[in-house]
Every structure is written in structure tokens, then in C-alpha cells.
Amino acid sequence: MPLYGKSQPTKIAYVDGRPKTLHLRKARLLIHPGLPKQRELVFDQNVISIGTVADNDVVIEDETVSRHHCRIVQEDDDYVLVDPGSTNGTFINGVRIREAFLAPGLILTVGSTQIQFSPMDEHVEVVPSESEKFGSIVGRSVAMREIFGILEKIAPTTATVVIEGETGTGKEVFAKTIHQMSKRSEAPFIVFDCGAVPESLIESELFGHEKGSFTGAIMTRKGLFEMAHGGTIFLDELGELSLDLQPKLLRVLEQREVRRVGSNKSTPVNVRVIAATNRNLEEEVRAGRFREDLFYRLSVVRLTLPSLRERVEDIPLLVKHFLGQLEINKGAAGELRVRQASPAALAALTRYTWPGNVRELVNVVERACSFAEADTMQPDDLPDYITGSGEPLRSSQEMAMIDAPGRDQLVELPFKDAKEEWISSFERDYILELLKRHHGNISQASREADIDRKYFRKLMVKHGIDTDQI
Ligand SMILES: Nc1ncnc2c1ncn2[C@@H]1O[C@H](COP(=O)(O)OP(=O)(O)OP(=O)(O)O)[C@@H](O)[C@H]1O
């Protein structure tokens, strides 16, 4: 039974897949309650550390208090006080405690300092933002403006965020923007791709290592968590993190300290974590590939970015945005070479199904800028597979029509499943066809497809395509 009645931890409530309400959980601490020198502090993070040294969230000048004395941890529905071993102890109602649930209004005694704890809840309706921009992210669809509405509230907090979405939907740019719109914007934003580093090196990359702790560790090195101190760490492809390493990450999140490989000393870190994955983490938990406790600890705020196919009304705005951003579209004096897209070009871009999402759109606009001969982008400046007019690549669309599961089969499925089935079959055939044409050369095939090589590889993995098959 939660101690705080109907209150809930910081979370977004979804109804029919749409974000409806945002519960922001905060904790208020009164230091020296009732005394003239009473001090009030409000926190939105899920661990609040208390001690005498400056890296604590609550710094207390009291010689009976330890350097890192105790911490208050937000559990799913409750707050828990943890004192793992301070010298003079933490007391509630005169009883020394190591771990205890905190009820609202309760006073804890830390050394000779009293602290009163009260949870504070803010419930807000998620309303689509009026703005079509959040930092460097643009979007006018309701789905995107709803996300902007959430971000306006949660970016300034320290809440951990998990961003889910297909490849190229903008997960990294969202993470960076959340950091830039937070109070941590002056501190480092560190990116780590859990899928790009060999498993054996991930621990030392993230947490650092001591000299000689393993073959090749010739110097002591700080890990990325220490480097991100005061700022944000972005863990991309979190779903790739092995089950062995997941408890180590959980430990850092819960205890807010890291231990370098080969060291038995912990270093406190103050880092906001934003993680992204193109897998559905809930399904990964059900399949036993992702730890449930880590999932709950991380997904304080969980955002799902819609694919570009689901928000085609954003395409004109995105095209305009990229025309203004891309270096290739700038003349000697910084003027834009292509200023706009013609209605026919926009219509073609809107009809296409965008397996590579926004990243693929960026590539297409970039390519069109180098093809365009006037200041308006025309359908001729777009790749044939987008306008549906080209010779061989036209076959990608035909292939999808021909090889996709039969229409009769598809109409038996719910719309969403049928659509996914159809797109998946298109992706598989398209990639296979291009690889065949380029004798298994991924660079050439991805260039012809006009999609990023990294994304091309991901599609190969997704569909179990190996160049040996070609
Ligand atoms: N809404 C948006 N507004 C402006 N630019 C965007 C938007 N969404 C994505 N982009 C741009 O699209 C490109 C791809 O985005 P990003 O790399 O963030 O995707 P991702 O989901 O992290 O991809 P991956 O899963 O492959 O790592 C970037 O150039 C990014 O700036």
C-alpha cells in the first residue's frame, strides 16, 4: 500500500496509447523545521543525497554528520531513507535506522540536524504544445506537439527518461534537446552507444578502470559517468546492454556512485540518464532479456516517438527546417540555394512510406539540394523510388506489392498489424534486391537506396539478411 494515498511517482499516464496526464513527483525537505534558520529545498530527482561534502544534494554543516551520510530514494510508490553506515547514524522517533519508509511530515535526525520530509505532487493534463518547435526539434502533428508539451514540463527536471522509437525517428536529437533545455545545459552531454562497443569493454567505458585491472589497462581512466558529472549521459541502444551489465547500471542509478573496474572505492556521481532503444523494453522484460527493476528505475518518463509514416503532416515543416540547416544548401554568403519545395515534390514526399524515418528524409533533402537547378525543389530532384517514376528502383515498390503478404491475408489482420506486416515485407525485399544488385556491397547498396549505411545494416539485422546469402 503506498504511503501517499493516491499520489504516484513521476509518470505519464497513457490512454489508448496517447499521453493524457503527467504526474510530477517532488520531495520537499525543511532543514531545521520550526527554527528561525529553517531552510526549504525541493527536489524532483529520485535519489537525494545528504552529507557534509559539496557533491551532496543537501549539504549540511554539522560536524556530527558524515561526508555522505544518508540518502532518500524514490521507490515506485514510496520514498525510502537509506543510511548504509554513517558514523553517528540517522534517527526517526529516536530509533536508529538503516532503511525506512518515509511518511509525509516525518522528521528525521541526521547527526544533530533535523529534516522534515513532505512529498509534493503535481498532476498536469498533457495538452499539445502550441509551439511547432522544441529546441531544434520541429513538428506540427498532434503526436509531436503532445511530446513537446511533456518535454516542456520534464526537461528542466532531473527525471530519467527512456525514449523508444524506430531508427531515425530522432531519439538522439530529443535526448540532446532535453539536456539543452535543462539546468544542466552548461555541463557535459555524453553519448554512449551500448550496441557499438564490444561487451567486454562496456563496463570500463562507462565506469572507468584502474591501471592494471585487465590486460591493456595501462593507465587509470575515468569512465563516461564520471565525465558526465553534473550533466547528462545518453545511453543509446539500451536494449543491447547485456543481462550481466544491467545490475551494474542499476547500482549506479540507485546509489549514484560508480566503482571503476579493479577498484574497491566508489566515487559519487550526479548524472541525469536518458536512454533510447528501438526495441520495446516492456516486451524485452517479458522475454527475460531486460531486468524489470532496471526498466522501472529508468522509465520514470517514457516517451515513444512516432514514426514519420504516422505523422506525415510534419513533412513540409521538416523539409523547410532541413533546407534552412543543411550546409550543402548554403551559398557563399550563407544564402539558401533551394528555398522551398514545390507542392508536387511535397506531395511525393508525403506519399512515400519512409522506412528510414527522419534520417532518410534528411538524406533525400540533402540529395535534392545538390540536384536542384532552381530555388524550388521539384519532383525530378527526388530519387525515383520516392516519385515512383524510376526504372529498376521502381521495382522496390512493385516488389512490395508483389511479394508482400496477399491482400486477402492482410485484411484478416487488424490495421496496425497488417500495416507492419506489409512494411516489413517491403523492407526485406527492398534490401535484398539492392544487395543482390551490388553483389553484397553494403556501402554501394545503401548509397543507391539513399539511406544511411548504419540504418541499412540495422535493416539487414532486423530481417536476418546476411551478405553471405547474396
Ligand atoms: N523532429 C525533428 N526535427 C528536426 N530534426 C529531426 C527531427 N527528428 C529527427 N531529426 C533529425 O533526423 C536525424 C536522425 O535523428 P536521430 O539520429 O536523432 O535518430 P535516432 O532515432 O537516434 O536514430 P538511431 O536509432 O539510428 O540512433 C538527425 O539528423 C536529426 O537531427
The ligand as an SDF file (V2000), in Angstrom:
LIG
                    3D

 31 33  0  0  0  0  0  0  0  0999 V2000
   11.5550   16.2970  -35.2380 N   0  0  0  0  0  0  0  0  0  0  0  0
   12.7720   16.5710  -35.7390 C   0  0  0  0  0  0  0  0  0  0  0  0
   13.1130   17.8300  -36.0190 N   0  0  0  0  0  0  0  0  0  0  0  0
   14.3180   18.1050  -36.5610 C   0  0  0  0  0  0  0  0  0  0  0  0
   15.2300   17.1840  -36.8950 N   0  0  0  0  0  0  0  0  0  0  0  0
   14.9460   15.9120  -36.6230 C   0  0  0  0  0  0  0  0  0  0  0  0
   13.7040   15.5310  -36.0320 C   0  0  0  0  0  0  0  0  0  0  0  0
   13.6820   14.1960  -35.8870 N   0  0  0  0  0  0  0  0  0  0  0  0
   14.8600   13.7480  -36.3540 C   0  0  0  0  0  0  0  0  0  0  0  0
   15.6280   14.7660  -36.8070 N   0  0  0  0  0  0  0  0  0  0  0  0
   16.9330   14.6350  -37.4630 C   0  0  0  0  0  0  0  0  0  0  0  0
   16.9250   13.3430  -38.0640 O   0  0  0  0  0  0  0  0  0  0  0  0
   18.1980   12.7190  -37.9830 C   0  0  0  0  0  0  0  0  0  0  0  0
   18.0770   11.3840  -37.2890 C   0  0  0  0  0  0  0  0  0  0  0  0
   17.7740   11.5880  -35.9340 O   0  0  0  0  0  0  0  0  0  0  0  0
   18.4940   10.7860  -34.7570 P   0  0  0  0  0  0  0  0  0  0  0  0
   19.8960   10.4250  -35.1050 O   0  0  0  0  0  0  0  0  0  0  0  0
   18.2390   11.5610  -33.5140 O   0  0  0  0  0  0  0  0  0  0  0  0
   17.5930    9.4450  -34.8030 O   0  0  0  0  0  0  0  0  0  0  0  0
   17.6860    8.1710  -33.8500 P   0  0  0  0  0  0  0  0  0  0  0  0
   16.2630    7.7730  -33.5750 O   0  0  0  0  0  0  0  0  0  0  0  0
   18.5560    8.4600  -32.6790 O   0  0  0  0  0  0  0  0  0  0  0  0
   18.3620    7.0800  -34.7930 O   0  0  0  0  0  0  0  0  0  0  0  0
   19.1110    5.6850  -34.3850 P   0  0  0  0  0  0  0  0  0  0  0  0
   18.0480    4.8140  -33.7710 O   0  0  0  0  0  0  0  0  0  0  0  0
   19.5720    5.1690  -35.7010 O   0  0  0  0  0  0  0  0  0  0  0  0
   20.2270    6.0140  -33.4580 O   0  0  0  0  0  0  0  0  0  0  0  0
   19.0810   13.7170  -37.2820 C   0  0  0  0  0  0  0  0  0  0  0  0
   19.7620   14.4630  -38.2820 O   0  0  0  0  0  0  0  0  0  0  0  0
   18.1110   14.6120  -36.5180 C   0  0  0  0  0  0  0  0  0  0  0  0
   18.6540   15.8920  -36.3320 O   0  0  0  0  0  0  0  0  0  0  0  0
  1  2  1  0
  2  3  1  0
  2  7  2  0
  3  4  2  0
  4  5  1  0
  5  6  2  0
  6  7  1  0
  6 10  1  0
  7  8  1  0
  8  9  2  0
  9 10  1  0
 10 11  1  0
 11 12  1  0
 11 30  1  0
 12 13  1  0
 13 14  1  0
 13 28  1  0
 14 15  1  0
 15 16  1  0
 16 17  2  0
 16 18  1  0
 16 19  1  0
 19 20  1  0
 20 21  2  0
 20 22  1  0
 20 23  1  0
 23 24  1  0
 24 25  2  0
 24 26  1  0
 24 27  1  0
 28 29  1  0
 28 30  1  0
 30 31  1  0
M  END
$$$$
